[in-house]
């Protein structure tokens, strides 16, 4: 486990944690394609904002 977890929940009030590296390995994908490093997103002029 590399310390990166995905946390999900559902209407039944259960919370689940998933080891993303294990999911990616199980799917046969390369780990470097799943880089979830936060990056800034350019702002779009006159774009609608969702409250």
Secondary structure, DSSP 8 states (H G I E B T S, - for coil): --S-EEEEE-TTS-EEEEEHHHHHHHTT--GGGG----------TT-----
